[in-house]
């Protein structure tokens, strides 16, 4: 029976202590298909794929590749079996060129035993042609966009003879354009007989690209569906159980609200002496979500960093609750602004610290949380427990290290920590990037209720669905300038897209901008 | 908890592997490694006097191990404990020799000044890094030589004891000496101060606001600064404490063992501290047993030298091997640990495949 399937995983179990990461999971993938594995964060998708790639050993279960039962003891073994994996966080060496990265570990050598660069470049050019994935072999990896980095990763796997390619959340960091290109790539690879397994929780993508779908929930298989015979709703309800489908955001309207965060004529010059922000002017009012929409790298990062005090501003003012904070320290600014950074691993938390230590960060030195020079643990622990409960952070205890949590739960730590601070202003960047549907909804609900309480929220998001879902107003940023203020009720995704790519600019903003 | 077990396992495994490789070196030298290690052990622990001497040596090592732990925990690679120990030792010697004070004031003052001077010396690389971005590994390492050579100048010229055959000062006043705890040895009250310091450092990181901030900064400085923590100030403070602890190690050496400053007074206690801190995973309490382990090697190796043909430098060789085994992330120890873990689960899988599969 099994010989129809190129990957046949049966009864896979993997326990971490009492946590059943995988509990009798089955996965059957046919040759030459695009198979999506969907599920909440923490549903066991990544564990299952790590098992298939030999990074993790299952406690029970059997794996057959091409109908032959195997033990995949290491990634090397997996590669021998023709399995390749593209991780969510790319594993490339920034100082190396594209060709050097692709050939890493398999460098062609000349007669003297030295690396043969020309051969390397021609090899990369050849496989790049073969699979229709265009790259520039001599370019340094550090200069590439995220979409291209991913392409290099894919080529790296293919160059090692991968017939089965696993991609963990491949679209999480891509722009809509890059996503489309990636899907084209998938189709091309499918035509060449490659089997593709993608881990994702974006259902529209699953519907658009996959042939079959395996659904995981809480470590168990919830069934395998044929994409053409199902709908996003059916998948979602299988993934989430019963609490799906209800509208979950309530927006309370408020009149005469005061401005909280006022930014005027803010300009920032980057390290490369280019203007990163050009006379940005915007106001976030009480009880409002103002969203900055834009293609990544349009100046959002610089805007956030200037507000928080991590970037020198060239000119302009930043007022919080009527007070100029442009010259204040980060610590002082944090008395006005809560802040959720876009990259939670790098700046949002310390993965080596415990859950509790991460939750208390930022107000560890305030009010009742300290007693003189000491930490006041009774108060701290109370706060930590409250936050864990309120934000439904799934962890065995507050003493677990943050890295043992799933991405969605890590994000809940960051969001919980920041929303619990008694500030009137919240700056939040990509709050649900790489976060599963359940956690996303939860975070959205929390944001909306903060908004309804009167907090002014500056949201930075590249996810247009999120932008439309949450915003009261949309400010579109392009090349460091705000090119449009839009009302989400009056515009379409497409229109916002036009502004985002610079194809359209609101006239009055050009005049004001002065450039 | 599990993480902690792994850390201990890796440290001990590194040590055992180093002993094995050291044994091979002994064999090549034409000696019997078992006899050699037995004599080392005997020298370190066989009599009460030996134990006392082992603990006496460990005293300095606890201080330098703590020094390293404090700095590294805050993410600052302080390779300069040796130099900080030298300046601290010099400060203790100067106070102990020249200040006409009664004992109950003289000894505390000498200890405080050795801490302060060691701490200020430790702050130099911290400030250099913050202001100019210099790599602390380079500056702390180089400042070791500055300290060793400068103190060597002092004891050879302005502070040289009249008629001394080598560079050394006069003896410190009796009131400046650390009380001996076990007669006939140099085991002194410095050991108690070292243990106390370890406990204080441990609780400092565990319970104080600053300690928490330093830990976060060490783990992820970018995150810490996003929280509003002043990472730079914390680095300066932690290097003051780190340098101060190494300085106290110097004071313990001058006021507890030598009673004077002798040129080249430390045989590398600061560098031992690096190994000890590393093995203890920068945990202040864990520093104590590892410091005693290395103290035993230092004092035992002298006996070994007497009983066999093996020079006492073997203990340095073993230490170097420990660092080698521990420092590279994909080291032999990690390989062995992973291998053991993996073999276990593969064995389980194989058993599953042979026996019935489906009784899960």
Interface residues (C-beta under 8 A of the other chain):
Chain A: X10 X11 X13 X24 X57 X58 X59 X60 X61 X62 X69 X71 X73 X74 X308 X310 X329 X330 X331 X332 X333 X334 X339 X341 X346 X347 X348 X349 X350 X351 X352 X353 X357 X361 X362 X364 X365 X370 X373 X374 X375 X377 X401
Chain B: X3 X207 X208 X209 X210 X212 X213 X215 X216 X219 X220 X222 X223 X224 X225 X226 X227 X228 X229 X230 X342 X345 X346 X348 X349 X350 X352 X353 X357 X358 X360
